[in-house]
Amino acid sequence: MDSTEVPLDKNNDVRLNVNPLTPAQILCLAKGFSRIFWGVLFMIGLFLSQSGLEVFHGIRIPAYVLGAGLIGWGLWLLQSAGPAGRIWRRHTRLALGLAFLVIYFAPFIVWWRVMPYENLFLINVLGLLLSGMGILLLVNLLAAETFGLFEERGGRVESQVFAFGVVILMIAPFLIGMLFALVASIRYNTVFAEEIWLTINRVPIWLYVATTLPCSLTMVAAWKAKAICYRRLWGGGSKTDGG
């Protein structure tokens, strides 16, 4: 990377302030966010449709892993071409790890559907959901950092607000619900899976609808991050094909 690293704060985070990112790096960032956008769309669509893939004879896994793999590809592009800052590396590595977990948890979805009251399968499915929420959060933070690199204050603040929305509308209610179910199962000596189902049945419909908003906003953030990368690339006189 032909740039000078300049320390920014006490956490030793660095950003490429002296020289801009090279056209090749900007192109990789654009393609990375493009793959993340389509990956999120496919993952959510295939997850809700409950589509499956037959990987071996008689062995099926949820088809949403295709979207998760596309997200992982995009995140790998962001990690390989992004700035050398500590925060950027931390976010991309964590997001890649979560994408791997989302794929790893895929078989547990199938097993859990057969035995919905098996605690082991249920815990892994809950881990899958939490990992997916974590990916949405980190994608928004990476988009905010990208806008910051190009000094787009409005886009950076918007992406940070989207990240906050993931926490408030998805992660916080999810963790609170799991905590209440765990406390109830211990207090009344019941099966944790049963308490989870009771908790799910108590949640109002509007809250389920509200959880779809962070997914849409994350896609918006990824699309806008891709767009600003292409605008900077074209503005620098380079002409490339879209990702």
QUILINCOR-V447600 format. One record per residue. N is the residue number from 1. RES is the residue in one letter. NEAR is the number of other C-alpha atoms within 8 Angstrom. Layout:
n/res/near
N/RES/NEAR
N/RES/NEAR
This chain:
n/res/near
1/M/3
2/D/5
3/S/9
4/T/8
5/E/10
6/V/9
7/P/8
8/L/8
9/D/6
10/K/5
11/N/4
12/N/8
13/D/11
14/V/11
15/R/12
16/L/14
17/N/8
18/V/8
19/N/8
20/P/7
21/L/9
22/T/8
23/P/8
24/A/6
25/Q/10
26/I/14
27/L/12
28/C/11
29/L/14
30/A/14
31/K/13
32/G/15
33/F/15
34/S/13
35/R/13
36/I/15
37/F/12
38/W/11
39/G/14
40/V/13
41/L/10
42/F/11
43/M/14
44/I/10
45/G/9
46/L/13
47/F/11
48/L/6
49/S/6
50/Q/8
51/S/9
52/G/9
53/L/8
54/E/9
55/V/7
56/F/6
57/H/5
58/G/5
59/I/7
60/R/11
61/I/11
62/P/15
63/A/13
64/Y/14
65/V/11
66/L/10
67/G/16
68/A/15
69/G/11
70/L/12
71/I/15
72/G/12
73/W/11
74/G/14
75/L/14
76/W/11
77/L/13
78/L/13
79/Q/11
80/S/6
81/A/10
82/G/10
83/P/8
84/A/10
85/G/9
86/R/9
87/I/7
88/W/13
89/R/10
90/R/8
91/H/11
92/T/14
93/R/9
94/L/8
95/A/13
96/L/11
97/G/8
98/L/12
99/A/15
100/F/10
101/L/10
102/V/13
103/I/10
104/Y/7
105/F/12
106/A/12
107/P/10
108/F/11
109/I/11
110/V/11
111/W/9
112/W/13
113/R/7
114/V/6
115/M/8
116/P/9
117/Y/8
118/E/9
119/N/9
120/L/6
121/F/13
122/L/13
123/I/8
124/N/10
125/V/12
126/L/8
127/G/9
128/L/12
129/L/8
130/L/10
131/S/12
132/G/11
133/M/11
134/G/10
135/I/11
136/L/13
137/L/13
138/L/12
139/V/11
140/N/15
141/L/12
142/L/11
143/A/13
144/A/14
145/E/10
146/T/10
147/F/14
148/G/10
149/L/9
150/F/6
151/E/6
152/E/9
153/R/8
154/G/6
155/G/10
156/R/14
157/V/9
158/E/9
159/S/13
160/Q/11
161/V/8
162/F/13
163/A/15
164/F/9
165/G/10
166/V/13
167/V/10
168/I/9
169/L/11
170/M/12
171/I/11
172/A/9
173/P/9
174/F/9
175/L/8
176/I/8
177/G/10
178/M/9
179/L/8
180/F/9
181/A/12
182/L/10
183/V/8
184/A/11
185/S/12
186/I/8
187/R/7
188/Y/6
189/N/7
190/T/10
191/V/8
192/F/10
193/A/11
194/E/9
195/E/13
196/I/11
197/W/8
198/L/8
199/T/11
200/I/7
201/N/7
202/R/6
203/V/8
204/P/7
205/I/6
206/W/6
207/L/8
208/Y/9
209/V/8
210/A/9
211/T/10
212/T/8
213/L/8
214/P/15
215/C/10
216/S/8
217/L/9
218/T/14
219/M/11
220/V/8
221/A/12
222/A/15
223/W/11
224/K/9
225/A/13
226/K/14
227/A/9
228/I/9
229/C/12
230/Y/12
231/R/8
232/R/9
233/L/13
234/W/10
235/G/7
236/G/6
237/G/6
238/S/8
239/K/6
240/T/6
241/D/4
242/G/5
243/G/6
